[in-house]
């Protein structure tokens, strides 16, 4: 494994997961347009966005540097539930997820200028039915405006609100870390 690993993300959770895995890396972020072609299948969106993030950073690093980029979306009934822009939208997102199953899809890019791998990791999450008071408490206290779906599984809402998950817990945090580590073995 190369020592020149670059995380193309400002996500504190992705940084934390790589640190927990004791990976030596640096963070490089640049503004990337997170839009995607109209009509693109929902499951392909986060991989497309992760690739766009990676391409910007690959153009700025040494040839042997390995870039890790990711994008996470929350999907319910084929609708992408993005990051909420305000309190009302955060409450609306969580109300929509309450008592239902949804999918968290993280698109991942691992590669350098010679070789690249992309994939989508999908985890199914089911929430208990949440009360209006629980939702408002969480939004007020945790301010989940930088989180797809308006929640973080590792926070209070995950402890009290999540009934079960099927798949990779860390994927819901924003990076399927064990799969990423396996991808890094090729370098």
C-alpha positions as CSV (number, residue, x, y, z in Angstrom):
1,X,0.0,0.0,0.0
2,X,1.3,3.4,-1.0
3,X,2.0,6.1,1.6
4,X,0.5,8.7,-0.8
5,X,-3.2,8.4,0.0
6,X,-5.4,11.4,-0.5
7,X,-8.9,11.6,0.9
8,X,-10.9,13.8,-1.5
9,X,-13.5,14.7,1.1
10,X,-14.2,17.2,3.9
11,X,-16.4,14.8,5.7
12,X,-15.2,14.5,9.4
13,X,-16.8,11.0,9.4
14,X,-14.8,9.7,6.5
15,X,-11.6,11.1,8.0
16,X,-12.5,9.5,11.3
17,X,-13.0,6.1,9.7
18,X,-9.7,6.2,7.9
19,X,-8.0,7.2,11.1
20,X,-9.7,4.3,13.0
21,X,-8.2,2.0,10.3
22,X,-4.8,3.6,11.0
23,X,-4.4,4.6,7.3
24,X,-1.8,7.4,6.7
25,X,-3.5,10.0,4.4
26,X,-3.9,13.6,3.7
27,X,-7.1,15.5,3.0
28,X,-7.5,17.5,-0.2
29,X,-10.8,19.1,-1.1
30,X,-12.0,21.2,-4.0
31,X,-15.4,22.4,-4.9
32,X,-17.0,19.9,-7.2
33,X,-20.3,20.2,-8.9
34,X,-22.5,17.4,-7.4
35,X,-25.1,17.5,-10.1
36,X,-25.6,14.5,-12.3
37,X,-27.2,13.8,-15.7
38,X,-30.9,13.8,-15.8
39,X,-32.4,10.3,-16.0
40,X,-29.4,8.7,-14.4
41,X,-30.4,5.6,-12.3
42,X,-30.5,6.6,-8.6
43,X,-28.0,3.8,-7.7
44,X,-25.4,5.3,-10.1
45,X,-25.6,8.9,-8.8
46,X,-23.2,8.6,-5.9
47,X,-20.6,6.7,-8.0
48,X,-20.8,9.4,-10.7
49,X,-20.4,12.2,-8.1
50,X,-17.5,10.4,-6.3
51,X,-15.7,10.1,-9.7
52,X,-16.2,13.8,-10.4
53,X,-14.6,14.6,-7.0
54,X,-11.7,12.2,-7.6
55,X,-10.9,13.6,-11.1
56,X,-10.4,17.1,-9.7
57,X,-8.0,15.9,-7.1
58,X,-6.2,13.4,-9.4
59,X,-5.3,16.4,-11.6
60,X,-3.5,18.0,-8.7
61,X,-1.5,15.1,-7.1
62,X,1.6,13.2,-8.0
63,X,1.1,10.3,-10.4
64,X,1.5,7.6,-7.7
65,X,-0.9,9.2,-5.3
66,X,-4.0,7.1,-4.5
67,X,-7.2,9.1,-4.3
68,X,-10.2,8.0,-2.2
69,X,-13.5,9.8,-3.0
70,X,-17.0,9.1,-1.9
71,X,-20.5,10.4,-2.0
72,X,-23.4,9.2,0.1
73,X,-27.1,9.5,-0.7
74,X,-30.2,8.4,1.2
75,X,-32.9,6.9,-1.0
76,X,-36.6,6.2,-0.2
77,X,-39.0,5.0,-2.8
78,X,-36.6,6.0,-5.6
79,X,-36.3,9.6,-4.3
80,X,-32.9,11.0,-3.2
81,X,-33.2,12.6,0.2
82,X,-30.3,15.1,0.3
83,X,-28.7,17.3,2.9
84,X,-31.4,19.6,4.4
85,X,-31.0,23.3,3.9
86,X,-32.9,24.3,7.0
87,X,-34.8,23.2,10.1
88,X,-38.0,22.6,8.2
89,X,-36.4,20.5,5.5
90,X,-34.5,18.4,8.2
91,X,-37.8,17.7,10.0
92,X,-39.5,16.9,6.7
93,X,-36.7,14.4,5.7
94,X,-36.8,12.6,9.1
95,X,-40.6,12.5,9.0
96,X,-40.4,10.9,5.6
97,X,-38.0,8.2,6.9
98,X,-39.9,7.6,10.2
99,X,-41.3,4.1,10.4
100,X,-39.9,3.1,7.0
101,X,-37.0,1.4,5.3
102,X,-34.6,3.3,3.1
103,X,-31.3,2.7,1.4
104,X,-28.0,4.5,2.1
105,X,-25.8,4.3,-1.0
106,X,-22.2,5.3,-0.9
107,X,-20.4,5.6,-4.2
108,X,-16.7,5.1,-3.9
109,X,-13.7,5.8,-6.1
110,X,-10.3,4.4,-5.2
111,X,-7.5,4.9,-7.7
112,X,-4.6,6.8,-9.2
113,X,-3.9,8.1,-12.7
114,X,-3.2,4.5,-14.0
115,X,-5.8,2.4,-12.3
116,X,-9.2,3.1,-10.9
117,X,-12.0,1.2,-9.1
118,X,-15.5,2.4,-8.5
119,X,-18.5,0.8,-6.8
120,X,-21.6,1.5,-4.8
121,X,-22.2,0.0,-1.4
122,X,-25.9,-0.2,-0.3
123,X,-27.1,-0.6,3.2
124,X,-30.8,-0.9,4.1
125,X,-31.9,1.1,7.2
126,X,-35.2,0.8,9.0
127,X,-36.4,3.5,11.4
128,X,-38.9,3.0,14.2
129,X,-41.8,5.4,14.0
130,X,-40.4,8.7,15.4
131,X,-42.5,11.2,17.3
132,X,-42.6,14.8,16.3
133,X,-40.9,15.7,19.6
134,X,-38.0,13.2,18.9
135,X,-37.5,14.6,15.4
136,X,-37.5,18.2,16.6
137,X,-35.2,17.4,19.5
138,X,-32.7,15.8,17.2
139,X,-32.7,18.5,14.6
140,X,-32.5,21.2,17.3
141,X,-29.7,19.6,19.2
142,X,-27.6,17.9,16.5
143,X,-28.2,20.2,13.5
144,X,-27.8,17.6,10.8
145,X,-27.6,20.0,7.9
146,X,-24.4,18.4,6.5
147,X,-25.8,14.9,6.4
148,X,-27.7,13.1,3.6
149,X,-31.1,12.2,4.9
150,X,-30.7,14.6,7.8
151,X,-29.3,12.1,10.2
152,X,-26.1,10.4,11.4
153,X,-26.4,6.8,12.6
154,X,-23.7,7.3,15.2
155,X,-25.6,10.1,16.9
156,X,-28.6,10.0,19.3
157,X,-31.1,9.4,16.5
158,X,-29.3,6.2,15.5
159,X,-29.5,4.9,19.1
160,X,-33.2,5.6,19.7
161,X,-34.5,5.7,16.1
162,X,-33.0,2.9,14.1
163,X,-34.9,-0.4,14.3
164,X,-32.4,-2.4,12.2
165,X,-29.9,-2.2,9.4
166,X,-29.0,-4.7,6.8
167,X,-25.5,-4.1,5.5
168,X,-22.4,-2.1,6.4
169,X,-22.9,0.2,9.4
170,X,-19.9,2.3,8.4
171,X,-21.4,2.8,5.0
172,X,-24.2,4.6,6.7
173,X,-21.6,6.8,8.3
174,X,-20.3,7.7,4.8
175,X,-17.6,5.1,3.9
176,X,-17.7,1.3,3.6
177,X,-14.2,1.3,5.2
178,X,-13.5,-2.5,5.1
179,X,-14.3,-2.6,1.4
180,X,-12.1,0.5,0.8
181,X,-9.2,-1.1,2.7
182,X,-9.5,-4.2,0.5
183,X,-9.4,-1.9,-2.6
184,X,-6.2,-0.2,-1.3
185,X,-4.4,-3.6,-1.1
186,X,-4.1,-3.5,-4.9
187,X,-1.8,-0.5,-4.7
